[in-house]
Amino acid sequence: MSGLRACLLSGGASRRMGTDKALLPHPAGGTWLEFSLARLAALPLPITLLSHHRAHHDLALPLRDGQGQPITVLEEPPPREGPLLALERLMARHPGQGLLLCPVDMPWLEAATLEALLAAAAVQAAPGAAAIHLAHDGRRLQPLLGVYPAHPGRRERLGAFTAAGGRRLQDWLAGEVVVPVALPAAGLRNANTPDDATGLWP
């Protein structure tokens, strides 16, 4: 890999939450989006935010222009059909890099968890065959939190999969080399509904 980059996915419709999750207030201050960007900014990596929501761009741009890691804000074009297409676009934008993929709806995520995931992914065999390292909470993989090396062969396979109509991230991953990385389950919880977010309301 020529380098590592943190990529935050924040383009979901938040239908089950009933409101834009990224803009919910976080007990640590600011919004879930700002919390997530702050966690990623604690790492020595450039950051890319992928979202089509103008409000997300408006929050990220002042952070981009401030101190800390540089932030690239990308407009997610249509069709917007889930995280697999988003990953394909990120790989096309940042070919050859290792992409630390992170969702905006893990509001308990800690920087130490991200550091442990990166440390596990740093142990690679031949660079051209680098595996995908995915967070594992002790019960299941969490494929939206992982390190995805954007090598040419992988990008080609992903492009062929989506061109054939594939949209499920888990289905595409079945054909890739995946290494589970055991991480503390508490920080890997997704908050998709108001009940999931209990304890995060001000």
TORKOL-4160 file (C-alpha; in steps of 0.2 Angstrom, whole numbers, padded with zeros to 4 digits, m for minus):
202
<pt num="1" X="0000" Y="0000" Z="0000"/>
<pt num="2" X="0006" Y="0017" Z="m0004"/>
<pt num="3" X="m0002" Y="0024" Z="0011"/>
<pt num="4" X="m0017" Y="0024" Z="0023"/>
<pt num="5" X="m0032" Y="0035" Z="0023"/>
<pt num="6" X="m0047" Y="0036" Z="0034"/>
<pt num="7" X="m0064" Y="0036" Z="0025"/>
<pt num="8" X="m0080" Y="0040" Z="0034"/>
<pt num="9" X="m0096" Y="0035" Z="0027"/>
<pt num="10" X="m0110" Y="0047" Z="0031"/>
<pt num="11" X="m0122" Y="0046" Z="0016"/>
<pt num="12" X="m0136" Y="0035" Z="0023"/>
<pt num="13" X="m0154" Y="0039" Z="0023"/>
<pt num="14" X="m0157" Y="0036" Z="0042"/>
<pt num="15" X="m0174" Y="0029" Z="0039"/>
<pt num="16" X="m0175" Y="0018" Z="0055"/>
<pt num="17" X="m0169" Y="0033" Z="0065"/>
<pt num="18" X="m0182" Y="0044" Z="0058"/>
<pt num="19" X="m0169" Y="0059" Z="0057"/>
<pt num="20" X="m0152" Y="0061" Z="0050"/>
<pt num="21" X="m0140" Y="0051" Z="0062"/>
<pt num="22" X="m0125" Y="0061" Z="0058"/>
<pt num="23" X="m0133" Y="0077" Z="0064"/>
<pt num="24" X="m0139" Y="0070" Z="0081"/>
<pt num="25" X="m0130" Y="0078" Z="0096"/>
<pt num="26" X="m0117" Y="0067" Z="0105"/>
<pt num="27" X="m0114" Y="0068" Z="0123"/>
<pt num="28" X="m0095" Y="0072" Z="0120"/>
<pt num="29" X="m0101" Y="0088" Z="0111"/>
<pt num="30" X="m0105" Y="0092" Z="0094"/>
<pt num="31" X="m0114" Y="0079" Z="0082"/>
<pt num="32" X="m0111" Y="0061" Z="0078"/>
<pt num="33" X="m0102" Y="0067" Z="0063"/>
<pt num="34" X="m0091" Y="0078" Z="0072"/>
<pt num="35" X="m0087" Y="0065" Z="0085"/>
<pt num="36" X="m0083" Y="0052" Z="0071"/>
<pt num="37" X="m0071" Y="0065" Z="0062"/>
<pt num="38" X="m0063" Y="0069" Z="0079"/>
<pt num="39" X="m0059" Y="0050" Z="0082"/>
<pt num="40" X="m0052" Y="0048" Z="0065"/>
<pt num="41" X="m0042" Y="0065" Z="0066"/>
<pt num="42" X="m0033" Y="0057" Z="0082"/>
<pt num="43" X="m0025" Y="0045" Z="0069"/>
<pt num="44" X="m0010" Y="0051" Z="0059"/>
<pt num="45" X="m0020" Y="0049" Z="0043"/>
<pt num="46" X="m0028" Y="0060" Z="0030"/>
<pt num="47" X="m0047" Y="0059" Z="0030"/>
<pt num="48" X="m0060" Y="0058" Z="0017"/>
<pt num="49" X="m0079" Y="0061" Z="0021"/>
<pt num="50" X="m0091" Y="0053" Z="0008"/>
<pt num="51" X="m0108" Y="0060" Z="0009"/>
<pt num="52" X="m0121" Y="0069" Z="m0002"/>
<pt num="53" X="m0129" Y="0078" Z="0013"/>
<pt num="54" X="m0125" Y="0097" Z="0011"/>
<pt num="55" X="m0126" Y="0099" Z="0030"/>
<pt num="56" X="m0112" Y="0086" Z="0032"/>
<pt num="57" X="m0101" Y="0095" Z="0021"/>
<pt num="58" X="m0105" Y="0112" Z="0030"/>
<pt num="59" X="m0099" Y="0104" Z="0046"/>
<pt num="60" X="m0084" Y="0096" Z="0039"/>
<pt num="61" X="m0077" Y="0110" Z="0029"/>
<pt num="62" X="m0072" Y="0121" Z="0045"/>
<pt num="63" X="m0063" Y="0106" Z="0052"/>
<pt num="64" X="m0054" Y="0103" Z="0035"/>
<pt num="65" X="m0048" Y="0121" Z="0036"/>
<pt num="66" X="m0043" Y="0120" Z="0054"/>
<pt num="67" X="m0028" Y="0111" Z="0062"/>
<pt num="68" X="m0026" Y="0092" Z="0062"/>
<pt num="69" X="m0027" Y="0080" Z="0048"/>
<pt num="70" X="m0032" Y="0086" Z="0031"/>
<pt num="71" X="m0050" Y="0082" Z="0027"/>
<pt num="72" X="m0056" Y="0079" Z="0009"/>
<pt num="73" X="m0075" Y="0081" Z="0007"/>
<pt num="74" X="m0083" Y="0071" Z="m0007"/>
<pt num="75" X="m0100" Y="0073" Z="m0014"/>
<pt num="76" X="m0108" Y="0055" Z="m0016"/>
<pt num="77" X="m0116" Y="0054" Z="m0033"/>
<pt num="78" X="m0131" Y="0044" Z="m0038"/>
<pt num="79" X="m0135" Y="0030" Z="m0038"/>
<pt num="80" X="m0134" Y="0029" Z="m0019"/>
<pt num="81" X="m0137" Y="0011" Z="m0016"/>
<pt num="82" X="m0127" Y="0007" Z="0000"/>
<pt num="83" X="m0110" Y="0005" Z="0007"/>
<pt num="84" X="m0103" Y="m0006" Z="m0007"/>
<pt num="85" X="m0105" Y="0007" Z="m0021"/>
<pt num="86" X="m0098" Y="0020" Z="m0008"/>
<pt num="87" X="m0083" Y="0009" Z="m0006"/>
<pt num="88" X="m0080" Y="0007" Z="m0025"/>
<pt num="89" X="m0080" Y="0026" Z="m0027"/>
<pt num="90" X="m0068" Y="0028" Z="m0013"/>
<pt num="91" X="m0056" Y="0015" Z="m0020"/>
<pt num="92" X="m0057" Y="0024" Z="m0037"/>
<pt num="93" X="m0053" Y="0040" Z="m0029"/>
<pt num="94" X="m0039" Y="0033" Z="m0019"/>
<pt num="95" X="m0031" Y="0019" Z="m0029"/>
<pt num="96" X="m0017" Y="0009" Z="m0021"/>
<pt num="97" X="m0020" Y="0016" Z="m0004"/>
<pt num="98" X="m0026" Y="0006" Z="0012"/>
<pt num="99" X="m0043" Y="0013" Z="0016"/>
<pt num="100" X="m0049" Y="0013" Z="0034"/>
<pt num="101" X="m0067" Y="0012" Z="0032"/>
<pt num="102" X="m0078" Y="0019" Z="0046"/>
<pt num="103" X="m0097" Y="0022" Z="0047"/>
<pt num="104" X="m0104" Y="0038" Z="0056"/>
<pt num="105" X="m0116" Y="0027" Z="0066"/>
<pt num="106" X="m0104" Y="0019" Z="0078"/>
<pt num="107" X="m0105" Y="0033" Z="0091"/>
<pt num="108" X="m0096" Y="0023" Z="0105"/>
<pt num="109" X="m0080" Y="0020" Z="0094"/>
<pt num="110" X="m0064" Y="0024" Z="0103"/>
<pt num="111" X="m0048" Y="0029" Z="0095"/>
<pt num="112" X="m0039" Y="0015" Z="0103"/>
<pt num="113" X="m0050" Y="0003" Z="0094"/>
<pt num="114" X="m0045" Y="0011" Z="0078"/>
<pt num="115" X="m0027" Y="0010" Z="0082"/>
<pt num="116" X="m0029" Y="m0009" Z="0086"/>
<pt num="117" X="m0037" Y="m0012" Z="0069"/>
<pt num="118" X="m0023" Y="m0003" Z="0060"/>
<pt num="119" X="m0010" Y="m0012" Z="0070"/>
<pt num="120" X="m0017" Y="m0029" Z="0065"/>
<pt num="121" X="m0018" Y="m0023" Z="0046"/>
<pt num="122" X="0000" Y="m0017" Z="0047"/>
<pt num="123" X="0006" Y="m0036" Z="0047"/>
<pt num="124" X="0004" Y="m0040" Z="0029"/>
<pt num="125" X="0012" Y="m0053" Z="0017"/>
<pt num="126" X="0015" Y="m0048" Z="m0001"/>
<pt num="127" X="0008" Y="m0031" Z="m0003"/>
<pt num="128" X="m0001" Y="m0036" Z="m0019"/>
<pt num="129" X="m0011" Y="m0049" Z="m0010"/>
<pt num="130" X="m0015" Y="m0039" Z="0006"/>
<pt num="131" X="m0030" Y="m0045" Z="0015"/>
<pt num="132" X="m0045" Y="m0035" Z="0021"/>
<pt num="133" X="m0045" Y="m0033" Z="0040"/>
<pt num="134" X="m0062" Y="m0032" Z="0047"/>
<pt num="135" X="m0068" Y="m0028" Z="0065"/>
<pt num="136" X="m0075" Y="m0043" Z="0074"/>
<pt num="137" X="m0086" Y="m0040" Z="0090"/>
<pt num="138" X="m0085" Y="m0058" Z="0096"/>
<pt num="139" X="m0101" Y="m0063" Z="0088"/>
<pt num="140" X="m0100" Y="m0057" Z="0070"/>
<pt num="141" X="m0089" Y="m0047" Z="0058"/>
<pt num="142" X="m0093" Y="m0028" Z="0057"/>
<pt num="143" X="m0088" Y="m0025" Z="0038"/>
<pt num="144" X="m0091" Y="m0006" Z="0039"/>
<pt num="145" X="m0076" Y="m0005" Z="0050"/>
<pt num="146" X="m0061" Y="m0012" Z="0042"/>
<pt num="147" X="m0045" Y="m0009" Z="0032"/>
<pt num="148" X="m0048" Y="m0011" Z="0013"/>
<pt num="149" X="m0032" Y="m0011" Z="0002"/>
<pt num="150" X="m0037" Y="m0003" Z="m0014"/>
<pt num="151" X="m0026" Y="m0014" Z="m0025"/>
<pt num="152" X="m0029" Y="m0015" Z="m0044"/>
<pt num="153" X="m0035" Y="m0033" Z="m0044"/>
<pt num="154" X="m0047" Y="m0029" Z="m0029"/>
<pt num="155" X="m0054" Y="m0014" Z="m0038"/>
<pt num="156" X="m0057" Y="m0024" Z="m0054"/>
<pt num="157" X="m0066" Y="m0037" Z="m0045"/>
<pt num="158" X="m0077" Y="m0025" Z="m0036"/>
<pt num="159" X="m0081" Y="m0016" Z="m0052"/>
<pt num="160" X="m0086" Y="m0032" Z="m0060"/>
<pt num="161" X="m0097" Y="m0037" Z="m0045"/>
<pt num="162" X="m0106" Y="m0020" Z="m0045"/>
<pt num="163" X="m0108" Y="m0019" Z="m0064"/>
<pt num="164" X="m0117" Y="m0036" Z="m0063"/>
<pt num="165" X="m0129" Y="m0029" Z="m0050"/>
<pt num="166" X="m0121" Y="m0034" Z="m0034"/>
<pt num="167" X="m0125" Y="m0022" Z="m0020"/>
<pt num="168" X="m0122" Y="m0033" Z="m0004"/>
<pt num="169" X="m0105" Y="m0029" Z="0004"/>
<pt num="170" X="m0106" Y="m0046" Z="0013"/>
<pt num="171" X="m0108" Y="m0055" Z="m0004"/>
<pt num="172" X="m0093" Y="m0047" Z="m0012"/>
<pt num="173" X="m0083" Y="m0050" Z="0004"/>
<pt num="174" X="m0086" Y="m0069" Z="0002"/>
<pt num="175" X="m0074" Y="m0069" Z="m0013"/>
<pt num="176" X="m0060" Y="m0059" Z="m0005"/>
<pt num="177" X="m0047" Y="m0063" Z="0008"/>
<pt num="178" X="m0053" Y="m0057" Z="0025"/>
<pt num="179" X="m0045" Y="m0057" Z="0042"/>
<pt num="180" X="m0056" Y="m0054" Z="0057"/>
<pt num="181" X="m0049" Y="m0043" Z="0070"/>
<pt num="182" X="m0056" Y="m0045" Z="0088"/>
<pt num="183" X="m0060" Y="m0029" Z="0095"/>
<pt num="184" X="m0070" Y="m0023" Z="0111"/>
<pt num="185" X="m0088" Y="m0026" Z="0107"/>
<pt num="186" X="m0095" Y="m0011" Z="0116"/>
<pt num="187" X="m0086" Y="0002" Z="0104"/>
<pt num="188" X="m0093" Y="m0007" Z="0089"/>
<pt num="189" X="m0111" Y="m0005" Z="0092"/>
<pt num="190" X="m0121" Y="0002" Z="0078"/>
<pt num="191" X="m0135" Y="0014" Z="0082"/>
<pt num="192" X="m0149" Y="0013" Z="0069"/>
<pt num="193" X="m0165" Y="0016" Z="0079"/>
<pt num="194" X="m0169" Y="0028" Z="0093"/>
<pt num="195" X="m0169" Y="0012" Z="0105"/>
<pt num="196" X="m0151" Y="0008" Z="0099"/>
<pt num="197" X="m0145" Y="0026" Z="0104"/>
<pt num="198" X="m0151" Y="0024" Z="0122"/>
<pt num="199" X="m0138" Y="0033" Z="0133"/>
<pt num="200" X="m0133" Y="0045" Z="0119"/>
<pt num="201" X="m0147" Y="0058" Z="0120"/>
<pt num="202" X="m0143" Y="0074" Z="0129"/>
